[in-house]
Every structure is written in structure tokens, then in C-alpha cells.
Amino acid sequence: RFGRYFCEPVIAGLDSANEPYLFASDFIGAPLIPDMDSNGFVVAGTSSEQLFGMCESMWRPGLDPEELFETISQCLLAGSDRDCLAGWGGTVHVICPDKVITRTLRGRMD
């Protein structure tokens, strides 16, 4: 209650050529910029170990927006189901060159 707040920022977007850009940082500011051809994802938070394993097994290059949404959703729900501190859902934003798709996920509440 009286301690410091910790933050692991994740920044996602499209660059000037409409290519995906990802950046993440840990608590002390060490950057993580993934190679988008072989490892195009970053994870953060209390269930990062579970999320990393799920993303490694399900992500692949060249996913269309609907496939990407389904992959993100399955990884997020499966990873958070294994961590009691992770909450019970999430909001997924898929950034496309012409639109942003936003959907809310509801997970287990037990």
C-alpha cells in the first residue's frame, strides 16, 4: 500500500512503412525490441512466464487481423488462467493500417 508502483511498459504500433513495431521494458528500463520475423511478440506482467510459453507455441509470422486476434486471445486467456494475480479478462487491440480492432475478453471468475 505504501510501496512504489512498478511498471513494465509495452509500446505497439505501426512505423512509417506500416510495418509492426514493438517495444517493451522491464522495471529498471532495459529495452526489449523483438525481431519481428522470428519472434514478433513481447510479454509483461505477473504471468509473463506463462504468456511467453503460449506465445512461443502459437504465434507465427504473417497472421491476418482475425487470426492475430484469436491467437492473442487464446494466449492471454490461457496464460492468465495459470496466475491468480493476473485478473479475469483483458482488452485486445489489433492495430491495422486503416483501423484499430478492439474487443474485450472475459475469462474465468473463480
C-alpha positions in Angstrom: 0.0 0.0 0.0 2.8 2.4 0.8 5.4 0.9 -1.6 6.4 2.1 -5.0 4.5 1.2 -8.1 6.2 -0.9 -10.7 5.6 -0.6 -14.4 6.6 -2.7 -17.4 5.6 -0.6 -20.4 4.7 -2.2 -23.7 4.5 0.0 -26.8 3.0 -1.2 -30.0 2.2 0.4 -33.3 3.0 0.7 -37.0 6.0 2.5 -38.4 6.0 4.8 -41.4 6.0 1.8 -43.8 3.0 0.2 -42.0 5.2 -2.5 -40.5 4.6 -3.6 -36.9 6.7 -2.1 -34.2 7.0 -3.5 -30.7 9.0 -2.3 -27.7 8.9 -3.4 -24.1 11.0 -2.5 -21.0 11.5 -4.1 -17.6 11.3 -2.5 -14.2 14.8 -0.9 -14.5 14.4 0.3 -18.1 16.3 -2.5 -20.0 14.8 -2.5 -23.5 13.4 -5.4 -25.4 12.9 -4.9 -29.1 12.0 -8.3 -30.8 13.0 -9.4 -34.2 9.6 -9.3 -36.0 10.5 -12.1 -38.4 11.3 -14.7 -35.9 9.8 -13.6 -32.5 7.2 -10.9 -33.1 5.8 -10.6 -29.6 6.6 -9.2 -26.2 5.0 -10.1 -22.8 4.8 -8.3 -19.5 3.2 -8.6 -16.1 2.7 -11.1 -13.4 2.1 -14.0 -15.8 4.9 -13.2 -18.2 6.4 -16.7 -18.0 3.1 -18.4 -18.8 2.4 -15.9 -21.6 5.8 -16.3 -23.1 5.4 -20.1 -23.4 1.9 -19.7 -25.0 3.1 -17.0 -27.4 6.1 -19.1 -28.5 3.9 -22.0 -29.4 1.0 -20.2 -31.1 2.5 -17.0 -32.8 3.7 -17.3 -36.4 4.6 -14.6 -39.0 2.0 -13.4 -41.5 -1.2 -13.7 -39.4 -4.2 -11.7 -40.7 -6.0 -9.5 -38.2 -8.7 -12.1 -37.3 -6.1 -14.8 -36.8 -3.9 -12.5 -34.8 -6.9 -11.6 -32.6 -7.7 -15.2 -32.0 -4.0 -16.0 -31.2 -3.7 -13.1 -28.8 -6.9 -14.0 -27.1 -6.1 -17.7 -26.6 -2.6 -16.8 -25.3 -3.9 -14.2 -22.9 -6.7 -16.3 -21.5 -4.5 -19.5 -21.2 -1.7 -17.5 -19.6 -3.9 -15.7 -17.1 -5.8 -18.9 -16.1 -2.5 -20.1 -14.6 -1.8 -17.0 -12.5 -4.2 -16.0 -9.7 -2.8 -12.4 -9.7 -3.5 -11.8 -13.4 -7.2 -10.9 -13.3 -10.0 -12.4 -15.2 -10.0 -11.0 -18.7 -8.5 -8.4 -20.9 -8.9 -6.0 -23.8 -7.2 -6.8 -27.1 -6.3 -4.1 -29.6 -5.3 -5.2 -33.1 -3.7 -2.2 -35.0 -4.2 -2.3 -38.7 -3.1 0.4 -41.2 -6.7 1.5 -41.7 -8.4 0.7 -38.4 -7.9 -0.5 -34.8 -9.9 -3.5 -33.8 -10.8 -3.5 -30.1 -12.5 -6.4 -28.3 -13.0 -7.2 -24.6 -12.3 -10.7 -23.3 -14.0 -12.2 -20.3 -12.2 -15.1 -18.5 -12.8 -17.3 -15.5 -14.0 -15.5 -12.4 -13.4 -18.2 -9.8 
